[in-house]
Amino acid sequence: MLFQGTRTRSALAISDQVRALGAFVDAAAEHDAILVSAHCVADRFPATLAIVADVVQHPAFAADEIERLRTRR
């Protein structure tokens, strides 16, 4: 759910930008922990980190999507 968009990037924009950098980003969540990882070549690290930072700091969670996930538990 973390990569479904931010205030300034849509999910498609995130995907396109990460792909254009030749990078890989992922996220996983447990009940008490969140892991966000990124893999890229060194010279593309600043741009990759900027995307990951935006995703982590400014996620755009749609209220209906959050409610859908709550009812699945």
Phi and psi in degrees as a GROMACS rama.xvg file:
@    title "Ramachandran Plot"
@    xaxis  label "Phi"
@    yaxis  label "Psi"
@TYPE xy
-63.4762  -29.3143  LEU-2
-98.1486  24.7132  PHE-3
-89.2957  6.31696  GLN-4
132.007  163.461  GLY-5
-130.854  -174.875  THR-6
-62.8992  -28.7035  ARG-7
-117.504  -8.77734  THR-8
-130.099  133.223  ARG-9
-78.9412  167.914  SER-10
-59.3847  -40.038  ALA-11
-65.2212  -40.487  LEU-12
-64.2137  -41.9332  ALA-13
-59.9048  -49.207  ILE-14
-59.7696  -46.6005  SER-15
-63.4328  -42.3766  ASP-16
-67.7332  -41.4362  GLN-17
-64.6864  -44.5623  VAL-18
-62.178  -41.5907  ARG-19
-62.9092  -28.7621  ALA-20
-82.4399  -9.2559  LEU-21
70.356  26.6874  GLY-22
-103.317  171.955  ALA-23
-135.43  128.958  PHE-24
-128.486  149.829  VAL-25
-151.762  160.657  ASP-26
-145.314  147.452  ALA-27
-141.334  150.021  ALA-28
-134.562  142.317  ALA-29
-118.91  -175.243  GLU-30
-66.6262  -30.0717  HIS-31
-128.627  15.866  ASP-32
-156.673  151.887  ALA-33
-129.681  134.926  ILE-34
-120.918  125.962  LEU-35
-121.973  128.094  VAL-36
-128.841  154.378  SER-37
-142.376  138.296  ALA-38
-126.421  127.585  HIS-39
-161.366  167.607  CYS-40
-74.8708  154.185  VAL-41
-56.4733  -41.434  ALA-42
-72.7398  -10.8463  ASP-43
-104.622  5.51314  ARG-44
-61.1599  -46.1672  PHE-45
-57.6073  -42.6615  PRO-46
-68.9329  -39.9244  ALA-47
-65.2333  -43.8743  THR-48
-62.9563  -36.6317  LEU-49
-61.6596  -39.9201  ALA-50
-67.171  -48.0694  ILE-51
-60.602  -42.5179  VAL-52
-62.015  -41.2168  ALA-53
-62.9367  -44.0401  ASP-54
-62.2906  -42.443  VAL-55
-75.6226  -39.5499  VAL-56
-87.3613  -24.1163  GLN-57
-135.209  49.5668  HIS-58
-66.8039  147.172  PRO-59
-111.287  91.9325  ALA-60
-91.4502  117.557  PHE-61
-71.3581  132.97  ALA-62
-58.0924  -40.4583  ALA-63
-67.2188  -33.1832  ASP-64
-69.7336  -39.5538  GLU-65
-63.3341  -44.4247  ILE-66
-64.375  -38.5769  GLU-67
-61.3777  -42.5525  ARG-68
-69.4256  -35.2562  LEU-69
-62.1384  -41.4891  ARG-70
-73.0221  -19.2547  THR-71
-74.234  -23.1131  ARG-72
